[in-house]
Amino acid sequence: MATLKNYPFSLDLISDSITPLVLARVTEKESVTLTIEVFADGDTIEDFADYTPVFECALPGGKFVRDDGSTYGNMDTVDGKIVYVIAKEVFSSYGILNLCYFALEKGGTPGFQILDAVDLTADERVTTQNFTISVAKDATQGNIVVEDFVSDIDKLTRFIEAETAESMAALNIALTKLDVATASANQLIALINANQVVKITDTANWQKGVKITTDSGVSKGVTTGVTDWNNFLESGYFSIYGPNMTANKPPAGTYLDVEIHKRSGDTGKQIATDVQTGKSYTRALMSGGVWTAWQESETTAGSQIKADAAKNAAIAYVNTKFADTGWIPLTLKTGFTAFANSVPRYRKIGNEVSYAGVVVRTSGGTGVFATAEDGFRQKDTYPQSHLVGQQTSAADAQAQIYTHSNGNLEIVSAVYASPIWLNEISYFID
């Protein structure tokens, strides 16, 4: 590639840095080379992998250059850098080209193109920051036609227009004939519609026999003489006045909307809705002419009532099962006192009673030191035994406490005369 004028600079895919400036002049051709190192937020991209570099630039007058180098062979990637010789079309007129950048694409349209807008056919596409190309006038600007810089694409366009002129003329004649035929068809359609004419094939799927509503689309009435719901089997939608049909009627009110679905000769279904309450009832005619009982359909309001009842029952259960009394001071009997820094106490959470605190024995003795209130007592007729620690550093310091069904808490034995912890005592009252 040409290197007479080589502009090495870097472009970032994410952050902006100083905008590079490339200086050129109208009529320069295959002499201005860009050597671009691409970064992503400051990190060098050393391998473009499956991505194809594409140069894009907005020209004066609204046109847009797109070039991947495959047409002129003017782009390459060397040592992780894009080396691009700017196409001659970029220098066909003077001006400041501020919208210049490179794109990395997968699946875009190949080749050199001059477009009215950016080509966005790529499957994946990312672009660098902008750089500027300043194209100055040359000495012949405005004096001669610079034929060498007429776009090859423009030449191809003129060639195609000349070669297809005869075909385009024939196409225009055909389009004119099509317009005439369309107008004739529209006139025929208007005549058919005015006379309400339809094709026989259009009536193939029209409903015949029993209508599900009246011709005006409202509910039907009961056939004259039918007073028993067991004989009410005509398919469709009906409005019923309840007192007129009392035999085997649903448990509904005076005004009913009814749907009847007849599946076969001796089976079907009736759905009756009470207009005033909104409740619906359903029953079915089974094979053999046996009707099922009327069943009330669930409603949103009914479901909500049941859901609320279930929720309230669950809340009541949880409140009962896990109610917490909080800590209650334990009243001690004569011969026993509370340790000041850990007062004896008890609480009930649901059906479980637990104790905490330290009991001081004034004489170091044993026996009943407290009585639990009714509702806080264990139910076993035989005492429950609890091993607890003593307030001493001795390794074997422990005491045995019985809890009785009458509520008595009894110290049965203790290794030492030191105070006794109650924290190991807990039991269920159910």
KOLVO-990431 format. One record per residue (C-alpha): residue number from 1; residue in three letters; x, y, z. Coordinates in pm, 1 decimal. Layout:
NODE NUM ALA X Y Z
...
END
This chain:
NODE 1 MET 0.0 0.0 0.0
NODE 2 ALA 107.5 359.3 -65.4
NODE 3 THR 288.4 536.5 217.8
NODE 4 LEU 360.9 880.5 73.0
NODE 5 LYS 135.0 1037.5 336.4
NODE 6 ASN 96.1 807.9 638.4
NODE 7 TYR -113.3 913.1 938.5
NODE 8 PRO -62.0 680.1 1235.0
NODE 9 PHE -307.8 740.7 1522.8
NODE 10 SER -535.1 552.9 1763.9
NODE 11 LEU -914.8 535.0 1788.5
NODE 12 ASP -1117.3 411.6 2086.5
NODE 13 LEU -1444.4 211.8 2070.8
NODE 14 ILE -1570.5 346.4 2403.4
NODE 15 SER -1409.7 668.2 2525.6
NODE 16 ASP -1332.0 990.1 2338.4
NODE 17 SER -980.0 1125.9 2316.3
NODE 18 ILE -823.3 1401.6 2104.5
NODE 19 THR -987.2 1397.5 1758.2
NODE 20 PRO -721.1 1310.6 1495.6
NODE 21 LEU -693.8 1536.6 1187.3
NODE 22 VAL -597.0 1414.4 837.8
NODE 23 LEU -492.0 1676.6 578.1
NODE 24 ALA -551.0 1612.5 206.2
NODE 25 ARG -634.6 1793.9 -117.1
NODE 26 VAL -883.7 1744.1 -397.2
NODE 27 THR -737.8 1513.2 -670.5
NODE 28 GLU -508.1 1323.1 -432.2
NODE 29 LYS -528.4 957.5 -523.3
NODE 30 GLU -399.0 639.6 -353.2
NODE 31 SER -147.1 841.5 -153.4
NODE 32 VAL -302.8 903.6 189.4
NODE 33 THR -263.9 607.9 426.7
NODE 34 LEU -413.7 569.1 776.0
NODE 35 THR -245.9 330.6 1022.8
NODE 36 ILE -499.0 285.8 1303.3
NODE 37 GLU -447.9 119.6 1638.2
NODE 38 VAL -788.2 37.5 1791.8
NODE 39 PHE -853.2 51.8 2166.5
NODE 40 ALA -1150.6 -43.0 2388.6
NODE 41 ASP -1160.9 203.1 2681.1
NODE 42 GLY -783.5 233.8 2669.5
NODE 43 ASP -704.0 -138.4 2618.1
NODE 44 THR -543.1 -235.9 2286.9
NODE 45 ILE -742.1 -470.1 2058.6
NODE 46 GLU -469.9 -687.7 1910.2
NODE 47 ASP -687.5 -936.0 1718.3
NODE 48 PHE -1005.8 -848.4 1527.0
NODE 49 ALA -1099.4 -1221.7 1503.8
NODE 50 ASP -1410.4 -1258.3 1283.8
NODE 51 TYR -1473.7 -881.0 1262.2
NODE 52 THR -1415.0 -695.8 931.7
NODE 53 PRO -1287.2 -334.3 950.8
NODE 54 VAL -1498.1 -90.6 743.9
NODE 55 PHE -1420.4 278.8 673.8
NODE 56 GLU -1725.3 510.0 668.6
NODE 57 CYS -1736.3 883.8 597.5
NODE 58 ALA -2007.8 1144.9 533.9
NODE 59 LEU -1935.2 1352.4 217.5
NODE 60 PRO -2053.5 1705.7 136.6
NODE 61 GLY -2397.6 1694.7 -22.8
NODE 62 GLY -2541.0 1413.9 193.3
NODE 63 LYS -2372.7 1107.0 36.7
NODE 64 PHE -2198.5 844.9 248.0
NODE 65 VAL -1883.2 643.2 161.5
NODE 66 ARG -1858.3 283.0 287.3
NODE 67 ASP -1540.0 84.5 207.8
NODE 68 ASP -1414.4 -249.8 342.7
NODE 69 GLY -1121.0 -258.4 99.4
NODE 70 SER -1246.8 -559.8 -98.1
NODE 71 THR -1314.7 -358.4 -416.5
NODE 72 TYR -989.9 -157.4 -443.6
NODE 73 GLY -768.2 -379.6 -226.3
NODE 74 ASN -687.7 -73.6 -14.5
NODE 75 MET -732.0 -210.5 340.2
NODE 76 ASP -532.6 -459.8 545.7
NODE 77 THR -472.3 -552.3 910.9
NODE 78 VAL -104.1 -566.0 1010.0
NODE 79 ASP 17.4 -651.0 1362.7
NODE 80 GLY -324.8 -576.3 1511.2
NODE 81 LYS -353.2 -238.9 1327.3
NODE 82 ILE -581.8 -127.6 1043.7
NODE 83 VAL -383.8 -1.5 740.9
NODE 84 TYR -615.2 181.4 499.9
NODE 85 VAL -542.5 384.7 183.9
NODE 86 ILE -826.9 636.8 158.6
NODE 87 ALA -1039.1 582.4 -156.1
NODE 88 LYS -1015.7 855.4 -422.3
NODE 89 GLU -1391.2 930.3 -398.4
NODE 90 VAL -1336.5 1083.2 -52.8
NODE 91 PHE -1125.6 1358.7 -219.1
NODE 92 SER -1367.4 1436.5 -505.3
NODE 93 SER -1472.9 1769.2 -347.5
NODE 94 TYR -1325.5 1999.8 -87.2
NODE 95 GLY -1451.4 2054.8 265.3
NODE 96 ILE -1416.7 1949.9 629.9
NODE 97 LEU -1530.3 1587.1 678.0
NODE 98 ASN -1606.6 1564.9 1049.2
NODE 99 LEU -1799.5 1235.0 1044.6
NODE 100 CYS -1526.5 979.5 969.9
NODE 101 TYR -1471.8 655.9 1165.4
NODE 102 PHE -1407.9 282.7 1136.7
NODE 103 ALA -1663.4 8.3 1210.7
NODE 104 LEU -1594.3 -353.4 1305.7
NODE 105 GLU -1863.7 -578.1 1155.7
NODE 106 LYS -1980.5 -933.6 1114.0
NODE 107 GLY -2195.7 -1002.9 808.6
NODE 108 GLY -2208.4 -655.1 656.2
NODE 109 THR -2239.1 -577.1 281.5
NODE 110 PRO -1893.2 -614.2 117.1
NODE 111 GLY -1730.5 -379.3 -132.4
NODE 112 PHE -1695.9 -3.9 -193.2
NODE 113 GLN -2028.9 185.3 -185.8
NODE 114 ILE -2160.8 541.9 -202.7
NODE 115 LEU -2489.9 546.8 -16.4
NODE 116 ASP -2760.4 785.1 96.4
NODE 117 ALA -2747.2 641.0 448.1
NODE 118 VAL -2535.9 408.1 658.3
NODE 119 ASP -2560.8 35.4 569.3
NODE 120 LEU -2694.3 -146.9 878.1
NODE 121 THR -2720.9 -499.4 734.8
NODE 122 ALA -2443.4 -636.4 959.5
NODE 123 ASP -2529.2 -901.3 1219.9
NODE 124 GLU -2290.7 -736.6 1469.1
NODE 125 ARG -2142.1 -387.5 1446.4
NODE 126 VAL -1939.7 -150.6 1666.5
NODE 127 THR -1776.5 183.7 1574.1
NODE 128 THR -1479.6 392.2 1686.8
NODE 129 GLN -1475.9 757.3 1783.8
NODE 130 ASN -1483.7 1015.5 1501.3
NODE 131 PHE -1180.4 1166.7 1329.4
NODE 132 THR -1162.4 1456.0 1079.8
NODE 133 ILE -1040.3 1473.4 719.9
NODE 134 SER -973.7 1824.1 584.3
NODE 135 VAL -985.4 1826.5 200.6
NODE 136 ALA -842.8 2149.7 56.7
NODE 137 LYS -904.4 2295.0 -291.6
NODE 138 ASP -657.3 2228.3 -570.7
NODE 139 ALA -541.4 2470.6 -843.3
NODE 140 THR -787.7 2338.0 -1103.1
NODE 141 GLN -1089.4 2349.2 -874.0
NODE 142 GLY -1380.5 2510.6 -1063.4
NODE 143 ASN -1193.7 2519.1 -1398.8
NODE 144 ILE -1204.9 2161.1 -1531.5
NODE 145 VAL -1412.2 1852.5 -1475.7
NODE 146 VAL -1215.2 1612.1 -1261.1
NODE 147 GLU -1321.2 1301.6 -1456.9
NODE 148 ASP -1094.4 1063.5 -1266.9
NODE 149 PHE -1291.2 1124.7 -949.2
NODE 150 VAL -1638.1 1046.1 -1079.2
NODE 151 SER -1754.8 752.1 -871.8
NODE 152 ASP -1738.2 412.7 -1036.9
NODE 153 ILE -2075.8 348.5 -877.4
NODE 154 ASP -2225.1 651.9 -1058.4
NODE 155 LYS -2090.8 520.9 -1392.3
NODE 156 LEU -2244.6 180.5 -1323.9
NODE 157 THR -2576.4 346.1 -1239.6
NODE 158 ARG -2586.1 530.1 -1574.5
NODE 159 PHE -2498.2 207.6 -1757.9
NODE 160 ILE -2781.4 19.2 -1589.4
NODE 161 GLU -3030.0 297.6 -1668.1
NODE 162 ALA -2934.3 289.6 -2038.9
NODE 163 GLU -2949.6 -90.2 -2064.3
NODE 164 THR -3287.3 -118.2 -1889.7
NODE 165 ALA -3461.7 175.0 -2061.8
NODE 166 GLU -3652.7 -49.4 -2305.4
NODE 167 SER -3760.1 -287.0 -2029.2
NODE 168 MET -3874.6 1.4 -1809.0
NODE 169 ALA -4089.7 136.6 -2092.3
NODE 170 ALA -4256.6 -204.6 -2135.1
NODE 171 LEU -4310.3 -226.0 -1759.4
NODE 172 ASN -4478.3 116.6 -1753.4
NODE 173 ILE -4717.8 4.4 -2029.8
NODE 174 ALA -4800.5 -311.4 -1831.3
NODE 175 LEU -4864.7 -107.0 -1517.8
NODE 176 THR -5102.9 118.0 -1710.7
NODE 177 LYS -5296.1 -186.4 -1832.0
NODE 178 LEU -5302.8 -319.6 -1473.4
NODE 179 ASP -5456.5 8.1 -1350.8
NODE 180 VAL -5731.6 -24.5 -1613.8
NODE 181 ALA -5800.8 -387.4 -1513.7
NODE 182 THR -5809.9 -293.5 -1143.4
NODE 183 ALA -6062.6 -17.6 -1209.1
NODE 184 SER -6285.9 -264.4 -1401.0
NODE 185 ALA -6262.9 -517.4 -1115.9
NODE 186 ASN -6356.1 -250.8 -861.2
NODE 187 GLN -6663.0 -158.3 -1068.6
NODE 188 LEU -6769.5 -526.8 -1077.3
NODE 189 ILE -6724.7 -560.7 -698.4
NODE 190 ALA -6935.4 -248.1 -645.7
NODE 191 LEU -7216.8 -394.3 -860.0
NODE 192 ILE -7206.7 -724.4 -668.0
NODE 193 ASN -7222.1 -544.7 -332.2
NODE 194 ALA -7503.8 -314.8 -446.0
NODE 195 ASN -7717.1 -615.7 -542.3
NODE 196 GLN -7618.3 -816.4 -229.4
NODE 197 VAL -7480.7 -1099.2 -441.4
NODE 198 VAL -7260.8 -1366.4 -278.1
NODE 199 LYS -7085.4 -1669.2 -420.6
NODE 200 ILE -7233.4 -2010.2 -344.1
NODE 201 THR -6896.0 -2127.9 -210.5
NODE 202 ASP -6901.1 -1844.2 46.2
NODE 203 THR -7214.9 -1994.2 205.2
NODE 204 ALA -7063.1 -2341.0 262.3
NODE 205 ASN -6989.1 -2280.6 631.5
NODE 206 TRP -7291.4 -2066.7 713.4
NODE 207 GLN -7494.6 -2193.6 1009.5
NODE 208 LYS -7807.6 -2371.0 900.2
NODE 209 GLY -8101.6 -2502.1 1104.1
NODE 210 VAL -8105.6 -2389.0 1471.4
NODE 211 LYS -7983.2 -2034.7 1539.4
NODE 212 ILE -7799.0 -1967.2 1864.2
NODE 213 THR -7947.5 -1614.0 1891.0
NODE 214 THR -8220.2 -1413.1 1721.5
NODE 215 ASP -8139.6 -1247.0 1388.7
NODE 216 SER -8066.0 -924.9 1576.9
NODE 217 GLY -7808.8 -1099.2 1798.4
NODE 218 VAL -8003.0 -1093.8 2128.1
NODE 219 SER -8100.3 -1395.1 2339.8
NODE 220 LYS -8383.9 -1619.2 2222.8
NODE 221 GLY -8702.9 -1701.0 2413.2
NODE 222 VAL -8826.6 -2046.1 2514.2
NODE 223 THR -9023.0 -2237.7 2254.4
NODE 224 THR -9396.7 -2206.6 2318.0
NODE 225 GLY -9533.1 -2492.5 2532.5
NODE 226 VAL -9201.4 -2587.3 2699.7
NODE 227 THR -9241.8 -2561.3 3080.9
NODE 228 ASP -9010.4 -2839.3 3202.9
NODE 229 TRP -8633.5 -2783.3 3207.8
NODE 230 ASN -8585.4 -3151.9 3120.6
NODE 231 ASN -8743.7 -3079.5 2782.1
NODE 232 PHE -8542.3 -2760.3 2727.8
NODE 233 LEU -8271.7 -2888.3 2488.2
NODE 234 GLU -8255.6 -2637.6 2201.8
NODE 235 SER -7896.5 -2513.0 2159.5
NODE 236 GLY -7839.5 -2139.6 2196.4
NODE 237 TYR -7858.9 -1841.6 2431.8
NODE 238 PHE -8190.4 -1767.7 2608.9
NODE 239 SER -8347.7 -1517.0 2847.7
NODE 240 ILE -8589.1 -1694.6 3085.6
NODE 241 TYR -8856.4 -1569.5 3322.1
NODE 242 GLY -8831.7 -1821.1 3606.1
NODE 243 PRO -9201.1 -1852.0 3705.6
NODE 244 ASN -9285.7 -1969.6 3353.9
NODE 245 MET -9063.9 -2277.8 3390.1
NODE 246 THR -9074.0 -2435.9 3735.4
NODE 247 ALA -9035.1 -2808.8 3672.2
NODE 248 ASN -8673.4 -2925.3 3741.8
NODE 249 LYS -8561.3 -2560.8 3753.2
NODE 250 PRO -8225.3 -2450.4 3898.5
NODE 251 PRO -8214.8 -2300.2 4252.6
NODE 252 ALA -8200.6 -1948.4 4108.1
NODE 253 GLY -8419.3 -1638.4 4104.6
NODE 254 THR -8672.8 -1484.1 3867.8
NODE 255 TYR -8461.4 -1364.6 3573.0
NODE 256 LEU -8216.7 -1608.1 3415.2
NODE 257 ASP -7968.8 -1605.9 3128.7
NODE 258 VAL -7932.9 -1961.1 2995.0
NODE 259 GLU -7681.0 -2135.4 2769.1
NODE 260 ILE -7765.8 -2476.0 2624.2
NODE 261 HIS -7507.0 -2696.2 2453.2
NODE 262 LYS -7645.1 -3004.1 2282.6
NODE 263 ARG -7360.7 -3244.6 2211.1
NODE 264 SER -7548.7 -3533.6 2053.7
NODE 265 GLY -7899.0 -3679.1 2029.6
NODE 266 ASP -7934.4 -3756.6 2401.9
NODE 267 THR -7656.1 -3565.2 2579.8
NODE 268 GLY -7607.0 -3195.9 2652.8
NODE 269 LYS -7551.6 -2927.9 2917.1
NODE 270 GLN -7753.2 -2639.9 3067.5
NODE 271 ILE -7591.6 -2332.1 3230.1
NODE 272 ALA -7828.7 -2092.5 3408.9
NODE 273 THR -7711.9 -1756.8 3552.6
NODE 274 ASP -7923.1 -1555.7 3797.1
NODE 275 VAL -7916.6 -1202.6 3651.6
NODE 276 GLN -7981.8 -1041.8 3992.7
NODE 277 THR -7722.6 -1232.1 4203.2
NODE 278 GLY -7467.4 -1330.0 3939.4
NODE 279 LYS -7466.7 -1692.8 4061.9
NODE 280 SER -7444.3 -1967.0 3797.5
NODE 281 TYR -7575.1 -2324.4 3805.9
NODE 282 THR -7486.0 -2613.0 3574.1
NODE 283 ARG -7622.4 -2960.2 3507.2
NODE 284 ALA -7570.2 -3219.9 3232.2
NODE 285 LEU -7787.5 -3465.1 3042.1
NODE 286 MET -7604.2 -3796.6 3043.1
NODE 287 SER -7640.6 -4083.6 2800.3
NODE 288 GLY -7971.1 -4260.6 2858.7
NODE 289 GLY -8164.1 -3943.0 2934.9
NODE 290 VAL -8048.5 -3900.9 3299.0
NODE 291 TRP -7997.3 -3545.5 3424.8
NODE 292 THR -7733.5 -3466.9 3690.5
NODE 293 ALA -7823.9 -3244.2 3986.5
NODE 294 TRP -7783.1 -2866.8 3956.6
NODE 295 GLN -7439.1 -2755.8 4082.3
NODE 296 GLU -7360.2 -2396.7 4178.1
NODE 297 SER -7048.1 -2264.9 4007.2
NODE 298 GLU -6783.7 -2096.0 4213.5
NODE 299 THR -6769.7 -1715.6 4189.8
NODE 300 THR -6490.3 -1475.1 4263.8
NODE 301 ALA -6677.8 -1341.8 4565.9
NODE 302 GLY -6746.0 -1694.1 4695.9
NODE 303 SER -6384.6 -1794.6 4650.8
NODE 304 GLN -6272.3 -1481.9 4836.2
NODE 305 ILE -6501.1 -1562.4 5131.7
NODE 306 LYS -6353.3 -1912.3 5157.7
NODE 307 ALA -5999.9 -1780.7 5121.7
NODE 308 ASP -6059.0 -1519.7 5395.3
NODE 309 ALA -6202.4 -1786.2 5628.3
NODE 310 ALA -5900.8 -2011.4 5569.6
NODE 311 LYS -5664.0 -1720.3 5631.1
NODE 312 ASN -5837.6 -1622.2 5956.4
NODE 313 ALA -5832.5 -1983.1 6077.1
NODE 314 ALA -5461.0 -2006.5 6000.8
NODE 315 ILE -5391.2 -1680.7 6185.3
NODE 316 ALA -5590.6 -1799.7 6485.7
NODE 317 TYR -5402.1 -2130.2 6487.6
NODE 318 VAL -5062.3 -1958.4 6468.8
NODE 319 ASN -5159.2 -1708.6 6739.9
NODE 320 THR -5266.5 -1994.7 6966.2
NODE 321 LYS -4982.0 -2228.6 6880.5
NODE 322 PHE -4703.7 -1973.2 6907.8
NODE 323 ALA -4839.7 -1711.5 7151.3
NODE 324 ASP -4562.3 -1571.9 7372.8
NODE 325 THR -4629.0 -1460.1 7731.2
NODE 326 GLY -4293.4 -1291.5 7764.5
NODE 327 TRP -4076.0 -1341.5 8073.3
NODE 328 ILE -4263.6 -1361.5 8407.0
NODE 329 PRO -4080.1 -1330.0 8744.5
NODE 330 LEU -4079.8 -1661.5 8937.0
NODE 331 THR -4211.5 -1629.7 9294.5
NODE 332 LEU -3975.4 -1819.3 9530.1
NODE 333 LYS -4067.3 -1993.3 9854.1
NODE 334 THR -3909.2 -1941.3 10196.8
NODE 335 GLY -3546.3 -2051.4 10210.2
NODE 336 PHE -3476.5 -1945.0 9852.7
NODE 337 THR -3389.2 -1603.2 9707.2
NODE 338 ALA -3325.8 -1457.3 9361.0
NODE 339 PHE -2973.0 -1392.0 9234.8
NODE 340 ALA -2961.5 -1016.0 9171.1
NODE 341 ASN -2784.6 -1032.2 8830.5
NODE 342 SER -3003.6 -1314.8 8695.5
NODE 343 VAL -3354.4 -1310.1 8842.8
NODE 344 PRO -3542.5 -1644.4 8820.7
NODE 345 ARG -3819.3 -1621.3 8555.0
NODE 346 TYR -4029.4 -1827.8 8315.8
NODE 347 ARG -4224.4 -1787.9 7991.0
NODE 348 LYS -4456.1 -1983.4 7762.2
NODE 349 ILE -4427.8 -1981.7 7380.2
NODE 350 GLY -4712.1 -2182.9 7233.0
NODE 351 ASN -4723.1 -2503.3 7440.2
NODE 352 GLU -4361.4 -2491.0 7563.4
NODE 353 VAL -4262.1 -2351.7 7908.2
NODE 354 SER -3898.1 -2262.5 7977.1
NODE 355 TYR -3710.4 -2116.2 8274.7
NODE 356 ALA -3405.3 -1895.1 8323.8
NODE 357 GLY -3214.0 -1724.4 8604.3
NODE 358 VAL -3036.8 -1834.8 8925.6
NODE 359 VAL -3192.6 -1953.4 9257.7
NODE 360 VAL -2991.3 -1889.8 9577.5
NODE 361 ARG -3048.9 -2140.3 9859.3
NODE 362 THR -3021.0 -1950.9 10191.5
NODE 363 SER -2946.5 -2269.2 10383.9
NODE 364 GLY -2810.4 -2480.2 10095.8
NODE 365 GLY -3102.1 -2715.9 10130.4
NODE 366 THR -3336.5 -2900.1 9892.6
NODE 367 GLY -3715.0 -2914.5 9847.4
NODE 368 VAL -3986.9 -2720.1 9662.2
NODE 369 PHE -3858.8 -2373.8 9580.8
NODE 370 ALA -4148.6 -2245.7 9360.8
NODE 371 THR -4489.3 -2342.1 9215.5
NODE 372 ALA -4583.4 -2272.3 8849.9
NODE 373 GLU -4924.2 -2119.9 8779.5
NODE 374 ASP -5205.3 -2319.4 8627.3
NODE 375 GLY -5158.4 -2320.0 8250.2
NODE 376 PHE -4777.2 -2339.6 8292.8
NODE 377 ARG -4759.5 -2694.1 8439.6
NODE 378 GLN -4645.5 -3016.2 8275.3
NODE 379 LYS -4917.9 -3282.7 8240.3
NODE 380 ASP -4729.7 -3602.5 8332.9
NODE 381 THR -4848.0 -3747.7 8664.9
NODE 382 TYR -4494.0 -3873.6 8721.5
NODE 383 PRO -4237.3 -3596.7 8781.9
NODE 384 GLN -4004.8 -3491.9 8501.4
NODE 385 SER -3634.4 -3475.9 8593.1
NODE 386 HIS -3401.6 -3195.4 8481.2
NODE 387 LEU -3022.5 -3179.0 8538.3
NODE 388 VAL -2902.8 -2819.8 8583.7
NODE 389 GLY -2572.2 -2650.1 8653.6
NODE 390 GLN -2457.4 -2479.5 8974.7
NODE 391 GLN -2295.8 -2141.0 9010.9
NODE 392 THR -1943.9 -2264.9 9084.1
NODE 393 SER -1632.1 -2341.6 8883.8
NODE 394 ALA -1618.9 -2702.7 9003.9
NODE 395 ALA -1631.6 -2949.8 8713.9
NODE 396 ASP -1897.7 -3178.9 8862.1
NODE 397 ALA -2129.0 -2903.8 8995.3
NODE 398 GLN -2486.4 -2996.5 8910.0
NODE 399 ALA -2828.2 -3037.5 9066.6
NODE 400 GLN -3140.2 -3244.1 8992.6
NODE 401 ILE -3478.7 -3067.2 8975.3
NODE 402 TYR -3822.1 -3231.7 8948.6
NODE 403 THR -4119.6 -3057.8 8781.5
NODE 404 HIS -4454.6 -3190.5 8905.9
NODE 405 SER -4800.1 -3188.1 8745.4
NODE 406 ASN -4924.6 -2971.5 9038.5
NODE 407 GLY -4677.2 -2701.5 8936.0
NODE 408 ASN -4416.3 -2763.7 9211.4
NODE 409 LEU -4049.4 -2713.5 9117.4
NODE 410 GLU -3841.8 -2926.8 9356.2
NODE 411 ILE -3465.6 -2942.6 9415.7
NODE 412 VAL -3406.7 -3314.9 9475.1
NODE 413 SER -3028.8 -3310.4 9506.9
NODE 414 ALA -2727.4 -3085.9 9457.5
NODE 415 VAL -2355.6 -3156.5 9465.8
NODE 416 TYR -2269.5 -2825.4 9630.3
NODE 417 ALA -2454.6 -2566.8 9839.6
NODE 418 SER -2397.3 -2300.0 9570.2
NODE 419 PRO -2682.7 -2132.7 9371.5
NODE 420 ILE -2858.8 -2329.2 9097.0
NODE 421 TRP -2918.2 -2233.4 8729.5
NODE 422 LEU -3270.5 -2283.6 8589.0
NODE 423 ASN -3183.2 -2239.1 8216.8
NODE 424 GLU -3186.5 -2613.9 8139.5
NODE 425 ILE -3551.3 -2655.3 8250.0
NODE 426 SER -3818.1 -2666.9 7974.1
NODE 427 TYR -4123.8 -2885.2 7904.9
NODE 428 PHE -4446.6 -2897.7 7704.8
NODE 429 ILE -4785.4 -2849.6 7868.8
NODE 430 ASP -4991.2 -3051.3 7619.3
END
